[in-house]
């Protein structure tokens, strides 16, 4: 009798232990979308679209698992989307090349990082409607050889780069005789390379070009009369989402409620408020 009671007790303990382990495992494989949060991935290093700052000034949002905050145009758009979805915004700081893997693995719900909805990316992920459209520019040193360039072909023989795995880097091939440099991981690194003379310029989008020249009086942004040829999908930015995500239609509805005037006002404020411009 005592043996039977002991066996029954041991069996019940084992069942409870297995049940507890099962619960813990189920929680560990849960995706970001299972919660009442909207988890967004971005670089926090591509001003004025997104940047890192030390406090919540100008609407900065705390970076998950980090003492720092994220600010910028993308963050403001993310805040509006989260509000429209009725969820709490969570910002995750991720290297550019890690954004798509983070999305497809379920670590984040969306990419809002100044990402263009190119055909190549659409093979892996879906995109919302565009939330900003710009054009390609070149950032060079003020007073340098290329400050007065009016055509991309004026950069023949110049050392030019762009960010890795972006259309910015791809369009450099349109410049005849250019000395295309290895792609850079991020924009802060390109700004350092430009100021040190390692490169003669880098390809960017107009908002970042304004941001760079505002933050550093040694830089100037070149807008071209004869510029790069690019499809709209390469100069626009949209929200990156998992294939067949149920968030796509909901996010498009929120974006449709943000007028072009409001979007431009948000961008103007982002350029004004970037930490480096203070």
N, C-alpha and C positions, 0 to 999 in steps of 0.2 A: 504493500500500500504506500509506504513511504517512498519506495523507488518510483512508483507510478506518479506520485505527486511531484517528485523531483523532475521526472522526465517531462511532465506537462508544463511545469514552470520553465524549464530550459527551452522547450519548444515555443512557448509564448514569448520569451525573451528574444529568441532568435527571430521570430516573425516581426516583433516591434523594431528590432535593430535593422532588419532588411527594409522595412517600411520607411524608417528614418533615412537610411542611405538612399533609397529610391527618390525620396522627396528632394534631398540635397542635389542629386544628380540632375533631376528635372529642372531645378532652379538654375543650375550652372549652364545648361544648354539653351536657356531662354533667350530670345532675341530682344533687341532694343524696342521693337514694336509692341511687345507684350505688356508694356508699362504705360502709365499715363504721362509719358514724356515723348518729346520729339527730339531725337538725338541727331545732331548735325556734325559732320566732319568738315574741317577746313585746315589750311596751313597756318593761319594766323601770322603770315609773313608776306602778304601781297597787298600792301597799301596802295590805293584806298579801299580795295575790296575787303581785305581783312588784315588785321595786325594783332600784335601782342602788346598789352599795357599792364601796368602794375596795380591799377585800381578800377573802380566801376565808373570813372568819369566819362561823361558824354555817352552814357548808355552801355558801357562795357559789360560783358557777361562773363561770369566766372568760368574758367576752363575746368572741365571735369578732371579731378585728381591732380590739380595744379594750383599753385598759389597765385598764378597770373590770371589776367582777364583778356578776352578777345573783343575787339571793336571793329568798326568799319561797315561798309555798305552791305556786305553779305550778312553780317550779324543783324543789321536792322531789318533786312528782308526776312531773315530766319525768325526774328521776333514776331513779325507780322503773320508769318505762316503758322507759327506755333499758336498764336492767339486765335487765328481763324480755325485751327484744328481743335481748340479747346484743350491744349496740352502744355506742359511745362517744357521750356526750351533747355536742352542740355548741349553744351558745346564741347566737342572732342578735338584736340589739337593733333593733327596727323600730317606726316610728310606727304608731299604731293603724290609720289608713287604708291603710297599706302592707302590712298583714299578709296579707290575702286575696290581693292581687296577687302577693306573694312566694311564697305557697303554690301558686297556680295556675300560676305560671311555673316552678316547680321549684326555686326558690332555697332553700326550706325544706321539710322533710318534714311538719311539723305546726305548728299554732298551739296553744300552751298559754299562754293569756293572760287567763284569767278571761272568756272569750268565751261568750256564751249561744247555744245552738243554735236561733235563731229561724227561722221559716218563710222569711223573706226571705233569710237567709244560706244556707239549705239549697238555694236555687235555684242557687247557685254552687258550694258545697262540701258535703262530707259531715261528719258528726260522730260521735264515739264515744258511748258511754253517758255520762251525766252523772258528773262526779267531785266536784261540790259543788253544793248547793242552798241558797239564802239567801232573803232578802226585802228589799224596798225600804225605805229609811229616808231621813230628811232630816238633813243636817248644817247647823247654824246656830251663831251666836255665843252664847256663854254670857252670860247677863244681858241678852240682847236681847229684842226684842218677841215673838219666836216661840219662846223657850226652853220655854215651858209648853204648847205646842201638843199636842193629842191627836188631832186629825183633820187630814187633808190640806186640808180646807176652811177650816181656821184660817189658811191661807196666802193667802187672798184679798187681792189688792193687793200681795203680796210679789214681789220680784225673784228669780226662781228659774231655775236653769239645770241642765244635765247634760252628760255627755260626748257629743260629736258621734257620730252614727250608732250610738246605743245605745238600748235600751229605757228606760234611765234618763231620757233626754231626752223620749222619746215620752209617757211617763205623766204628764208635767207638765200636759198638756192636760186631765187629769181634775180639776184644781183650778179651780173657778169663779172668774173675775175675777183670775186670776194674771197677773203681768207677766212673761211668759216671755222670758227673755233669750237672746241668741245662744248656740248650743252652744259648749262649750269643747273644745279639742283634747285636753286631758289633766287629770288630777286635781291635780297640783301647781299648775297655773294657777288652778283653781277654789278651792283653799285660799287662795291669795294674794288672789284677788278677794273671798273671804268676809272675810278678816281686814281688808282695806282698806275694806270697806263698799260695794264696787261691787255686790255681790249680797247678798240676805238669807239665801240657803241654796242648797244643791245636792242633787240626788237621787243616792243611792248605794245600795250593798248593805251589809248589816249588818257584814260583816268590815271593809270600808273605813271605815265610820262609826266603828267601835271604834278602828281604826287612827288616824283623823284626830283623834278626841277624846283619844286617849292621847298622841299626838305634840304636841298643842297644847292647853294648858289653857284657851285662849280659846274652844274649840269644844265643842259638845255634840251628841250624836246623838239624834234624835227617832225613837222607835218608836211606831207609831200603833195605836190601838184601832180606828179607822176609816181604813184605809190605802188604798194604791193597789190597783187590780184588775189582776192580771196572770196570764197563763198560766205554768205551770211552766217552759216553754221560755224564758221571759224572765227568770226568776230563777235558773235553773240554769246551770252552766258545764260545757263539754265540750271535748274535743280536736277542733280543726278539721283536716280531712284532705281531700286531693284526691278528686274524684268517683271512686268505685269503687277506692279505694286498697286495696292488698293488706295494708296495715298495720292497717286498721280492726278486723278480727276479733282480730288479735294484741294490739292495745292494749286492746280490751274484755276480753280474757282476763286481762291484767295488772291492769286496774282492778277486776275482780271479786274479785281476791285481796287488795284493800285494804279492810279492814272500816270501817264507819262510825265506830267508836271511834277507829281509827287516823287516819282523815281529820280528825276533829275535833281530835285531839291535834296533828297537823301544823299545822292552822290556828291553834290556841292558841299554839303555839311561834312561828309566823310573826308573829303580832300582838306577842308578847313581844320578838322579836328584831329587829323593823324598826329600821333605823338611827336614824330620827327619835325613837324612843321612849327612846333611851339618854341 
